[in-house]
Amino acid sequence: MLMSYDSYMRDYVQPMRDDLTRIGVKELRTPEEVVENLGNTEGTALLVINSVCGCAAGQCRPGVAKALENDVKPDRLYTVFAGQDKDATAKAREDFLSEYPPSSPSIALYKDGKLVHFIQRYQIEDRSAEMIAGDLTTAFNTYCTK
């Protein structure tokens, strides 16, 4: 029996989802989940726009994981998966990243509902995971303190 395309993609993408969920990042799979979670304007929140590309695997997800080892980190951690959870990703971009062109992977940090730090794909693809982690750690130390 042949596997359906949707089933194949779910199996193929699951390890890429697990890279973030196993470190405590909550997936937002629907537009409603995006609004419900990112619409909470108090405190700090990290949003990772995940992707199947090589720079997501080699730099973005490992950089996020390393940054989250920092003592200071956002109150809430979220992810949407570009190309997979299309409606959720579109909602996040439309409502919470509208001043930037679509970029995946990318990483956004919010404080009290305001976007305070954004790392776009072009700032990920030619940098190491350690450099991305350093950038995020600096942002966490700046914006995530009480």
Backbone as CSV, one residue per row, in Angstrom:
resi,resn,N_x,N_y,N_z,CA_x,CA_y,CA_z,C_x,C_y,C_z
1,MET,0.842,-1.181,0.000,0.000,0.000,0.000,0.886,1.243,0.000
2,LEU,0.568,2.181,-0.848,1.326,3.421,-0.926,0.881,4.390,0.153
3,MET,1.826,5.143,0.668,1.539,6.153,1.691,1.044,7.418,0.998
4,SER,0.040,8.055,1.572,-0.456,9.300,0.991,0.579,10.411,1.192
5,TYR,0.483,11.422,0.340,1.406,12.553,0.432,1.317,13.225,1.800
6,ASP,0.085,13.463,2.293,-0.082,14.119,3.600,0.537,13.291,4.710
7,SER,0.322,11.982,4.661,0.891,11.097,5.675,2.420,11.096,5.598
8,TYR,2.941,11.058,4.366,4.383,11.099,4.173,4.969,12.388,4.746
9,MET,4.344,13.509,4.430,4.856,14.791,4.909,4.805,14.871,6.431
10,ARG,3.726,14.374,7.039,3.656,14.382,8.508,4.814,13.587,9.099
11,ASP,5.072,12.402,8.542,6.170,11.567,9.046,7.529,12.227,8.805
12,TYR,7.679,12.860,7.665,8.931,13.507,7.301,9.217,14.724,8.184
13,VAL,8.182,15.487,8.487,8.322,16.755,9.205,8.339,16.573,10.722
14,GLN,7.790,15.492,11.229,7.667,15.323,12.683,8.990,15.508,13.441
15,PRO,10.107,14.941,12.982,11.365,15.189,13.712,11.745,16.669,13.775
16,MET,11.368,17.433,12.750,11.666,18.867,12.721,10.786,19.615,13.732
17,ARG,9.570,19.135,13.908,8.695,19.689,14.942,9.254,19.336,16.323
18,ASP,9.668,18.074,16.462,10.169,17.576,17.752,11.404,18.330,18.236
19,ASP,12.222,18.827,17.301,13.412,19.600,17.692,13.039,20.746,18.631
20,LEU,11.873,21.347,18.405,11.444,22.476,19.236,10.523,22.042,20.373
21,THR,9.592,21.154,20.109,8.638,20.780,21.157,9.318,20.046,22.309
22,ARG,10.375,19.308,22.020,11.053,18.576,23.106,11.782,19.511,24.071
23,ILE,11.994,20.764,23.661,12.639,21.736,24.556,11.621,22.728,25.124
24,GLY,10.334,22.387,24.991,9.299,23.185,25.643,8.621,24.238,24.790
25,VAL,8.852,24.226,23.482,8.208,25.189,22.597,6.852,24.620,22.177
26,LYS,5.813,25.410,22.356,4.448,24.975,22.063,4.100,25.263,20.607
27,GLU,3.585,24.253,19.927,3.151,24.437,18.549,1.800,25.134,18.504
28,LEU,1.684,26.081,17.598,0.423,26.740,17.310,0.035,26.279,15.908
29,ARG,-0.978,25.429,15.817,-1.294,24.757,14.558,-2.478,25.372,13.809
30,THR,-3.219,26.252,14.461,-4.381,26.872,13.826,-4.327,28.387,14.011
31,PRO,-5.032,29.128,13.166,-5.084,30.585,13.359,-5.643,30.953,14.722
32,GLU,-6.609,30.201,15.196,-7.208,30.478,16.499,-6.184,30.322,17.626
33,GLU,-5.347,29.298,17.543,-4.300,29.112,18.550,-3.287,30.256,18.511
34,VAL,-2.989,30.739,17.317,-2.058,31.867,17.172,-2.611,33.090,17.893
35,VAL,-3.856,33.436,17.612,-4.463,34.618,18.223,-4.595,34.443,19.732
36,GLU,-5.038,33.272,20.145,-5.228,33.006,21.574,-3.920,33.120,22.358
37,ASN,-2.841,32.635,21.794,-1.567,32.615,22.520,-0.719,33.859,22.302
38,LEU,-0.602,34.331,21.089,0.210,35.525,20.840,-0.542,36.800,21.171
39,GLY,-1.849,36.713,21.236,-2.640,37.875,21.588,-2.541,38.248,23.055
40,ASN,-1.991,37.344,23.867,-1.753,37.631,25.289,-0.607,38.628,25.352
41,THR,-0.900,39.839,25.762,0.092,40.906,25.632,0.984,41.120,26.844
42,GLU,0.807,40.368,27.891,1.619,40.572,29.084,2.856,39.686,29.074
43,GLY,3.999,40.247,29.433,5.225,39.468,29.528,5.910,39.301,28.182
44,THR,6.748,38.271,28.091,7.537,38.049,26.886,7.155,36.726,26.230
45,ALA,7.288,36.713,24.912,6.982,35.507,24.141,7.941,35.400,22.969
46,LEU,8.377,34.191,22.703,9.233,33.890,21.556,8.389,33.134,20.540
47,LEU,8.484,33.517,19.285,7.818,32.799,18.199,8.869,32.388,17.180
48,VAL,8.955,31.079,16.941,9.865,30.549,15.930,9.022,30.129,14.730
49,ILE,9.328,30.701,13.570,8.712,30.247,12.327,9.617,29.121,11.833
50,ASN,9.173,27.888,12.008,9.944,26.700,11.668,9.836,26.429,10.175
51,SER,10.765,25.629,9.664,10.822,25.341,8.237,11.563,24.034,8.011
52,VAL,11.391,23.453,6.814,12.102,22.225,6.481,13.482,22.479,5.888
53,CYS,13.847,23.718,5.669,15.105,24.018,4.990,16.330,23.674,5.847
54,GLY,17.453,23.618,5.181,18.699,23.281,5.862,19.123,24.287,6.904
55,CYS,18.857,25.571,6.679,19.273,26.565,7.680,18.395,26.482,8.934
56,ALA,17.178,25.974,8.808,16.351,25.744,10.004,16.952,24.605,10.821
57,ALA,17.375,23.558,10.131,17.932,22.380,10.806,19.327,22.639,11.364
58,GLY,20.155,23.337,10.611,21.545,23.509,10.997,21.822,24.703,11.882
59,GLN,21.005,25.765,11.756,21.287,26.974,12.501,20.135,27.431,13.396
60,CYS,18.931,27.511,12.842,17.811,28.108,13.586,17.412,27.273,14.805
61,ARG,16.969,26.049,14.584,16.501,25.242,15.727,17.608,24.991,16.747
62,PRO,18.833,24.642,16.309,19.902,24.489,17.302,20.236,25.795,18.025
63,GLY,20.164,26.913,17.317,20.423,28.207,17.948,19.385,28.547,19.000
64,VAL,18.116,28.268,18.707,17.045,28.490,19.679,17.266,27.593,20.892
65,ALA,17.569,26.326,20.664,17.785,25.389,21.784,18.921,25.867,22.678
66,LYS,20.018,26.296,22.077,21.160,26.771,22.865,20.795,28.039,23.644
67,ALA,20.070,28.956,23.006,19.675,30.202,23.681,18.765,29.919,24.872
68,LEU,17.933,28.894,24.764,17.012,28.583,25.856,17.706,27.937,27.055
69,GLU,19.001,27.673,26.943,19.791,27.226,28.100,20.159,28.412,28.991
70,ASN,19.980,29.615,28.489,20.270,30.835,29.238,19.369,30.918,30.476
71,ASP,19.881,31.511,31.540,19.075,31.687,32.756,17.867,32.578,32.513
72,VAL,18.025,33.593,31.683,16.939,34.516,31.361,16.358,34.092,30.021
73,LYS,15.054,33.870,29.988,14.391,33.468,28.747,12.958,33.971,28.745
74,PRO,12.303,33.933,27.590,10.926,34.422,27.500,9.964,33.625,28.389
75,ASP,8.867,34.285,28.753,7.835,33.644,29.564,7.141,32.513,28.814
76,ARG,6.933,32.732,27.514,6.212,31.752,26.704,6.984,31.485,25.415
77,LEU,6.902,30.241,24.945,7.639,29.803,23.756,6.673,29.173,22.765
78,TYR,6.654,29.688,21.525,5.719,29.206,20.519,6.422,28.964,19.191
79,THR,5.784,28.147,18.362,6.252,27.931,17.001,5.080,27.691,16.071
80,VAL,5.232,28.141,14.839,4.360,27.757,13.733,5.271,27.179,12.662
81,PHE,4.728,26.288,11.839,5.549,25.603,10.847,5.150,26.065,9.448
82,ALA,6.010,26.879,8.843,5.759,27.385,7.493,5.684,26.222,6.513
83,GLY,4.725,26.292,5.607,4.561,25.245,4.607,3.802,24.034,5.107
84,GLN,3.587,23.933,6.397,2.864,22.800,6.975,1.573,23.259,7.635
85,ASP,1.699,24.145,8.592,0.525,24.725,9.248,0.313,26.095,8.601
86,LYS,-0.125,26.050,7.351,-0.157,27.245,6.505,-1.058,28.341,7.052
87,ASP,-2.240,27.978,7.519,-3.170,29.001,8.014,-2.651,29.653,9.295
88,ALA,-2.074,28.849,10.177,-1.513,29.389,11.417,-0.335,30.310,11.112
89,THR,0.517,29.899,10.191,1.669,30.719,9.821,1.211,32.030,9.180
90,ALA,0.225,31.949,8.301,-0.297,33.159,7.658,-0.877,34.118,8.697
91,LYS,-1.585,33.588,9.689,-2.169,34.426,10.734,-1.075,35.093,11.568
92,ALA,-0.045,34.331,11.918,1.070,34.901,12.691,1.735,36.027,11.905
93,ARG,1.943,35.804,10.618,2.589,36.828,9.790,1.699,38.053,9.633
94,GLU,0.417,37.821,9.407,-0.533,38.908,9.178,-0.747,39.771,10.421
95,ASP,-0.931,39.132,11.567,-1.290,39.855,12.788,-0.100,40.255,13.658
96,PHE,1.011,39.509,13.575,2.093,39.728,14.536,3.459,40.013,13.907
97,LEU,3.543,39.934,12.578,4.809,40.222,11.890,4.573,41.036,10.622
98,SER,3.509,41.789,10.594,3.073,42.442,9.358,4.079,43.440,8.793
99,GLU,4.969,43.955,9.613,5.925,44.944,9.099,7.110,44.296,8.372
100,TYR,7.161,42.966,8.365,8.251,42.250,7.708,7.711,41.350,6.602
101,PRO,8.493,41.163,5.539,8.070,40.200,4.509,8.147,38.776,5.081
102,PRO,7.368,37.853,4.527,7.433,36.461,5.001,8.868,35.952,4.964
103,SER,9.253,35.284,6.027,10.619,34.798,6.169,10.591,33.515,6.991
104,SER,11.094,32.438,6.415,11.169,31.213,7.192,12.466,30.486,6.844
105,PRO,13.171,30.086,7.871,12.824,30.262,9.277,13.046,31.709,9.710
106,SER,12.460,32.029,10.836,12.690,33.320,11.471,12.321,33.200,12.945
107,ILE,12.728,34.199,13.722,12.520,34.160,15.166,12.105,35.548,15.633
108,ALA,10.983,35.607,16.354,10.467,36.882,16.842,10.372,36.858,18.363
109,LEU,10.720,37.973,18.984,10.594,38.129,20.427,9.654,39.302,20.693
110,TYR,8.660,39.058,21.528,7.670,40.069,21.888,7.766,40.390,23.370
111,LYS,7.542,41.651,23.692,7.436,42.069,25.087,6.168,42.897,25.217
112,ASP,5.293,42.450,26.110,4.014,43.127,26.336,3.288,43.398,25.017
113,GLY,3.299,42.397,24.133,2.585,42.465,22.875,3.289,43.194,21.747
114,LYS,4.449,43.767,22.020,5.183,44.522,21.005,6.375,43.706,20.520
115,LEU,6.550,43.651,19.203,7.708,42.988,18.617,8.951,43.802,18.942
116,VAL,9.897,43.197,19.665,11.089,43.935,20.088,12.373,43.423,19.447
117,HIS,12.327,42.219,18.866,13.530,41.650,18.251,13.076,40.653,17.197
118,PHE,13.673,40.733,16.005,13.279,39.826,14.932,14.513,39.406,14.146
119,ILE,14.658,38.112,13.969,15.759,37.551,13.181,15.136,36.916,11.944
120,GLN,15.471,37.476,10.780,14.934,36.982,9.522,15.834,35.905,8.924
121,ARG,15.321,35.216,7.921,16.060,34.129,7.286,17.461,34.559,6.850
122,TYR,17.564,35.733,6.220,18.876,36.160,5.738,19.866,36.351,6.891
123,GLN,19.362,36.530,8.117,20.231,36.669,9.290,20.498,35.315,9.946
124,ILE,19.930,34.263,9.390,20.113,32.911,9.902,21.000,32.095,8.975
125,GLU,20.724,32.148,7.670,21.318,31.201,6.730,22.836,31.257,6.617
126,ASP,23.467,32.370,6.879,24.926,32.452,6.773,25.622,32.594,8.121
127,ARG,24.890,32.256,9.193,25.472,32.363,10.537,25.385,31.012,11.232
128,SER,26.224,30.804,12.203,26.227,29.546,12.950,25.130,29.542,14.015
129,ALA,24.805,28.349,14.486,23.838,28.208,15.580,24.318,28.976,16.808
130,GLU,25.624,28.976,17.055,26.181,29.685,18.208,25.984,31.192,18.074
131,MET,26.127,31.700,16.864,25.924,33.143,16.644,24.460,33.520,16.846
132,ILE,23.571,32.688,16.365,22.137,32.945,16.540,21.784,32.861,18.019
133,ALA,22.316,31.861,18.705,22.077,31.739,20.145,22.594,32.966,20.889
134,GLY,23.751,33.466,20.491,24.299,34.668,21.119,23.406,35.875,20.911
135,ASP,22.887,36.017,19.704,21.965,37.110,19.387,20.704,36.998,20.242
136,LEU,20.142,35.794,20.311,18.929,35.586,21.115,19.191,35.794,22.601
137,THR,20.312,35.302,23.088,20.647,35.451,24.506,20.751,36.934,24.880
138,THR,21.377,37.711,24.012,21.458,39.160,24.252,20.061,39.770,24.300
139,ALA,19.202,39.370,23.371,17.822,39.880,23.364,17.071,39.431,24.617
140,PHE,17.246,38.180,25.015,16.582,37.687,26.235,17.036,38.505,27.446
141,ASN,18.335,38.727,27.552,18.870,39.471,28.693,18.396,40.922,28.696
142,THR,18.122,41.472,27.532,17.647,42.851,27.399,16.158,42.966,27.684
143,TYR,15.360,42.088,27.100,13.908,42.256,27.134,13.153,41.340,28.097
144,CYS,13.775,40.269,28.526,13.041,39.278,29.337,13.285,39.421,30.833
145,THR,13.913,40.488,31.236,14.107,40.718,32.668,12.882,41.441,33.216
146,LYS,12.584,41.160,34.432,11.380,41.743,35.060,11.617,43.189,35.436
